[in-house]
Amino acid sequence: MKLFLDTNVLIDAFNQERKQHISAFRLIHLLKKAKYEAFVSSHSLTDMFYILRKTHSVLLRVKILNFILQHCTIIYEDRDMFLTAIANPELKDLEDEMQQIAAQKAGVDFIVTTNLKDFEKSEIAAISISNALSKIQS
């Protein structure tokens, strides 16, 4: 199974103060057991690194990035992806649109997110972290 991990899943996994921390951390650590293929966008990594600065040292954030780089496939955004995103007449949130396009580029089965409403119109089904865990463990 191929899963695209939204930025919020990465942040939840590595920030103990977040509501979904335990589930997201469990999902991320199942990567080590190769239960599924995980994909993340390149901008998710920079966003996560920036957001975690409030709670994590640079050294710890680098360790987190190294873990993700070892266990996830990175989808790099390019000019054509941006042109596709801004050509969408229903565009509301560029970041969410780019996530959807990156997920399509990766050919994933699901987008895993804590904000399901952000992906209601996505061609790829968005699922919660707990739903992703259920699918992996079944």
C-alpha positions as protocol buffer text, in pm:
chain_id: "A"
residue {
  index: 1
  type: MET
  ca { x: 0 y: 0 z: 0 }
}
residue {
  index: 2
  type: LYS
  ca { x: 123 y: 348 z: -89 }
}
residue {
  index: 3
  type: LEU
  ca { x: 46 y: 632 z: 152 }
}
residue {
  index: 4
  type: PHE
  ca { x: 110 y: 1003 z: 113 }
}
residue {
  index: 5
  type: LEU
  ca { x: 171 y: 1166 z: 451 }
}
residue {
  index: 6
  type: ASP
  ca { x: 40 y: 1520 z: 488 }
}
residue {
  index: 7
  type: THR
  ca { x: 258 y: 1771 z: 672 }
}
residue {
  index: 8
  type: ASN
  ca { x: 34 y: 1764 z: 980 }
}
residue {
  index: 9
  type: VAL
  ca { x: 96 y: 1389 z: 1022 }
}
residue {
  index: 10
  type: LEU
  ca { x: 471 y: 1449 z: 1031 }
}
residue {
  index: 11
  type: ILE
  ca { x: 434 y: 1731 z: 1283 }
}
residue {
  index: 12
  type: ASP
  ca { x: 201 y: 1525 z: 1501 }
}
residue {
  index: 13
  type: ALA
  ca { x: 439 y: 1230 z: 1494 }
}
residue {
  index: 14
  type: PHE
  ca { x: 730 y: 1430 z: 1631 }
}
residue {
  index: 15
  type: ASN
  ca { x: 559 y: 1678 z: 1865 }
}
residue {
  index: 16
  type: GLN
  ca { x: 436 y: 1521 z: 2189 }
}
residue {
  index: 17
  type: GLU
  ca { x: 210 y: 1819 z: 2256 }
}
residue {
  index: 18
  type: ARG
  ca { x: -9 y: 1740 z: 1955 }
}
residue {
  index: 19
  type: LYS
  ca { x: -341 y: 1564 z: 2002 }
}
residue {
  index: 20
  type: GLN
  ca { x: -269 y: 1286 z: 1751 }
}
residue {
  index: 21
  type: HIS
  ca { x: 94 y: 1235 z: 1855 }
}
residue {
  index: 22
  type: ILE
  ca { x: 75 y: 873 z: 1968 }
}
residue {
  index: 23
  type: SER
  ca { x: -111 y: 748 z: 1659 }
}
residue {
  index: 24
  type: ALA
  ca { x: 103 y: 949 z: 1418 }
}
residue {
  index: 25
  type: PHE
  ca { x: 424 y: 836 z: 1590 }
}
residue {
  index: 26
  type: ARG
  ca { x: 309 y: 474 z: 1563 }
}
residue {
  index: 27
  type: LEU
  ca { x: 231 y: 518 z: 1193 }
}
residue {
  index: 28
  type: ILE
  ca { x: 569 y: 675 z: 1122 }
}
residue {
  index: 29
  type: HIS
  ca { x: 755 y: 404 z: 1309 }
}
residue {
  index: 30
  type: LEU
  ca { x: 581 y: 129 z: 1114 }
}
residue {
  index: 31
  type: LEU
  ca { x: 791 y: 260 z: 824 }
}
residue {
  index: 32
  type: LYS
  ca { x: 1084 y: 73 z: 973 }
}
residue {
  index: 33
  type: LYS
  ca { x: 895 y: -251 z: 931 }
}
residue {
  index: 34
  type: ALA
  ca { x: 816 y: -172 z: 566 }
}
residue {
  index: 35
  type: LYS
  ca { x: 444 y: -229 z: 616 }
}
residue {
  index: 36
  type: TYR
  ca { x: 374 y: 31 z: 349 }
}
residue {
  index: 37
  type: GLU
  ca { x: 543 y: 276 z: 117 }
}
residue {
  index: 38
  type: ALA
  ca { x: 533 y: 634 z: 238 }
}
residue {
  index: 39
  type: PHE
  ca { x: 563 y: 950 z: 33 }
}
residue {
  index: 40
  type: VAL
  ca { x: 601 y: 1311 z: 144 }
}
residue {
  index: 41
  type: SER
  ca { x: 636 y: 1634 z: -47 }
}
residue {
  index: 42
  type: SER
  ca { x: 963 y: 1820 z: -28 }
}
residue {
  index: 43
  type: HIS
  ca { x: 790 y: 2129 z: 108 }
}
residue {
  index: 44
  type: SER
  ca { x: 649 y: 1922 z: 395 }
}
residue {
  index: 45
  type: LEU
  ca { x: 1002 y: 1867 z: 517 }
}
residue {
  index: 46
  type: THR
  ca { x: 1089 y: 2236 z: 522 }
}
residue {
  index: 47
  type: ASP
  ca { x: 755 y: 2323 z: 682 }
}
residue {
  index: 48
  type: MET
  ca { x: 801 y: 2055 z: 949 }
}
residue {
  index: 49
  type: PHE
  ca { x: 1159 y: 2163 z: 1021 }
}
residue {
  index: 50
  type: TYR
  ca { x: 1041 y: 2522 z: 1068 }
}
residue {
  index: 51
  type: ILE
  ca { x: 735 y: 2441 z: 1281 }
}
residue {
  index: 52
  type: LEU
  ca { x: 924 y: 2205 z: 1513 }
}
residue {
  index: 53
  type: ARG
  ca { x: 1180 y: 2476 z: 1591 }
}
residue {
  index: 54
  type: LYS
  ca { x: 961 y: 2583 z: 1885 }
}
residue {
  index: 55
  type: THR
  ca { x: 995 y: 2247 z: 2060 }
}
residue {
  index: 56
  type: HIS
  ca { x: 1304 y: 2078 z: 1912 }
}
residue {
  index: 57
  type: SER
  ca { x: 1671 y: 2166 z: 1878 }
}
residue {
  index: 58
  type: VAL
  ca { x: 1831 y: 2184 z: 1535 }
}
residue {
  index: 59
  type: LEU
  ca { x: 2017 y: 1860 z: 1609 }
}
residue {
  index: 60
  type: LEU
  ca { x: 1694 y: 1676 z: 1692 }
}
residue {
  index: 61
  type: ARG
  ca { x: 1517 y: 1816 z: 1386 }
}
residue {
  index: 62
  type: VAL
  ca { x: 1806 y: 1699 z: 1167 }
}
residue {
  index: 63
  type: LYS
  ca { x: 1773 y: 1349 z: 1318 }
}
residue {
  index: 64
  type: ILE
  ca { x: 1401 y: 1353 z: 1241 }
}
residue {
  index: 65
  type: LEU
  ca { x: 1471 y: 1462 z: 882 }
}
residue {
  index: 66
  type: ASN
  ca { x: 1728 y: 1186 z: 843 }
}
residue {
  index: 67
  type: PHE
  ca { x: 1473 y: 930 z: 961 }
}
residue {
  index: 68
  type: ILE
  ca { x: 1214 y: 1055 z: 713 }
}
residue {
  index: 69
  type: LEU
  ca { x: 1468 y: 1068 z: 431 }
}
residue {
  index: 70
  type: GLN
  ca { x: 1566 y: 707 z: 503 }
}
residue {
  index: 71
  type: HIS
  ca { x: 1213 y: 574 z: 511 }
}
residue {
  index: 72
  type: CYS
  ca { x: 1004 y: 791 z: 277 }
}
residue {
  index: 73
  type: THR
  ca { x: 1012 y: 876 z: -88 }
}
residue {
  index: 74
  type: ILE
  ca { x: 1030 y: 1251 z: -138 }
}
residue {
  index: 75
  type: ILE
  ca { x: 813 y: 1404 z: -408 }
}
residue {
  index: 76
  type: TYR
  ca { x: 974 y: 1721 z: -541 }
}
residue {
  index: 77
  type: GLU
  ca { x: 745 y: 1998 z: -660 }
}
residue {
  index: 78
  type: ASP
  ca { x: 824 y: 2150 z: -995 }
}
residue {
  index: 79
  type: ARG
  ca { x: 703 y: 2426 z: -1223 }
}
residue {
  index: 80
  type: ASP
  ca { x: 440 y: 2208 z: -1393 }
}
residue {
  index: 81
  type: MET
  ca { x: 291 y: 2109 z: -1059 }
}
residue {
  index: 82
  type: PHE
  ca { x: 256 y: 2475 z: -960 }
}
residue {
  index: 83
  type: LEU
  ca { x: 100 y: 2560 z: -1296 }
}
residue {
  index: 84
  type: THR
  ca { x: -148 y: 2276 z: -1251 }
}
residue {
  index: 85
  type: ALA
  ca { x: -233 y: 2396 z: -901 }
}
residue {
  index: 86
  type: ILE
  ca { x: -294 y: 2758 z: -993 }
}
residue {
  index: 87
  type: ALA
  ca { x: -496 y: 2658 z: -1299 }
}
residue {
  index: 88
  type: ASN
  ca { x: -755 y: 2489 z: -1076 }
}
residue {
  index: 89
  type: PRO
  ca { x: -1060 y: 2720 z: -1075 }
}
residue {
  index: 90
  type: GLU
  ca { x: -1155 y: 2584 z: -731 }
}
residue {
  index: 91
  type: LEU
  ca { x: -815 y: 2664 z: -576 }
}
residue {
  index: 92
  type: LYS
  ca { x: -847 y: 2781 z: -215 }
}
residue {
  index: 93
  type: ASP
  ca { x: -531 y: 2661 z: -44 }
}
residue {
  index: 94
  type: LEU
  ca { x: -215 y: 2631 z: -252 }
}
residue {
  index: 95
  type: GLU
  ca { x: -40 y: 2406 z: 2 }
}
residue {
  index: 96
  type: ASP
  ca { x: -326 y: 2153 z: 7 }
}
residue {
  index: 97
  type: GLU
  ca { x: -349 y: 2164 z: -371 }
}
residue {
  index: 98
  type: MET
  ca { x: 25 y: 2095 z: -400 }
}
residue {
  index: 99
  type: GLN
  ca { x: -10 y: 1803 z: -158 }
}
residue {
  index: 100
  type: GLN
  ca { x: -284 y: 1653 z: -375 }
}
residue {
  index: 101
  type: ILE
  ca { x: -79 y: 1696 z: -692 }
}
residue {
  index: 102
  type: ALA
  ca { x: 229 y: 1544 z: -525 }
}
residue {
  index: 103
  type: ALA
  ca { x: 17 y: 1249 z: -409 }
}
residue {
  index: 104
  type: GLN
  ca { x: -111 y: 1199 z: -764 }
}
residue {
  index: 105
  type: LYS
  ca { x: 244 y: 1218 z: -899 }
}
residue {
  index: 106
  type: ALA
  ca { x: 345 y: 945 z: -654 }
}
residue {
  index: 107
  type: GLY
  ca { x: 51 y: 724 z: -751 }
}
residue {
  index: 108
  type: VAL
  ca { x: -53 y: 665 z: -390 }
}
residue {
  index: 109
  type: ASP
  ca { x: -358 y: 481 z: -265 }
}
residue {
  index: 110
  type: PHE
  ca { x: -443 y: 728 z: 13 }
}
residue {
  index: 111
  type: ILE
  ca { x: -352 y: 1067 z: 156 }
}
residue {
  index: 112
  type: VAL
  ca { x: -313 y: 1041 z: 534 }
}
residue {
  index: 113
  type: THR
  ca { x: -407 y: 1364 z: 710 }
}
residue {
  index: 114
  type: THR
  ca { x: -559 y: 1506 z: 1026 }
}
residue {
  index: 115
  type: ASN
  ca { x: -755 y: 1756 z: 815 }
}
residue {
  index: 116
  type: LEU
  ca { x: -986 y: 1540 z: 606 }
}
residue {
  index: 117
  type: LYS
  ca { x: -1197 y: 1839 z: 503 }
}
residue {
  index: 118
  type: ASP
  ca { x: -897 y: 1987 z: 321 }
}
residue {
  index: 119
  type: PHE
  ca { x: -903 y: 1695 z: 79 }
}
residue {
  index: 120
  type: GLU
  ca { x: -1278 y: 1646 z: 23 }
}
residue {
  index: 121
  type: LYS
  ca { x: -1245 y: 1717 z: -351 }
}
residue {
  index: 122
  type: SER
  ca { x: -923 y: 1522 z: -398 }
}
residue {
  index: 123
  type: GLU
  ca { x: -916 y: 1246 z: -660 }
}
residue {
  index: 124
  type: ILE
  ca { x: -724 y: 1039 z: -404 }
}
residue {
  index: 125
  type: ALA
  ca { x: -914 y: 942 z: -92 }
}
residue {
  index: 126
  type: ALA
  ca { x: -797 y: 1109 z: 227 }
}
residue {
  index: 127
  type: ILE
  ca { x: -796 y: 899 z: 542 }
}
residue {
  index: 128
  type: SER
  ca { x: -727 y: 963 z: 907 }
}
residue {
  index: 129
  type: ILE
  ca { x: -420 y: 836 z: 1090 }
}
residue {
  index: 130
  type: SER
  ca { x: -630 y: 579 z: 1277 }
}
residue {
  index: 131
  type: ASN
  ca { x: -783 y: 458 z: 950 }
}
residue {
  index: 132
  type: ALA
  ca { x: -434 y: 424 z: 799 }
}
residue {
  index: 133
  type: LEU
  ca { x: -319 y: 223 z: 1102 }
}
residue {
  index: 134
  type: SER
  ca { x: -622 y: -7 z: 1065 }
}
residue {
  index: 135
  type: LYS
  ca { x: -547 y: -66 z: 696 }
}
residue {
  index: 136
  type: ILE
  ca { x: -180 y: -142 z: 765 }
}
residue {
  index: 137
  type: GLN
  ca { x: -251 y: -379 z: 1050 }
}
residue {
  index: 138
  type: SER
  ca { x: -527 y: -576 z: 876 }
}
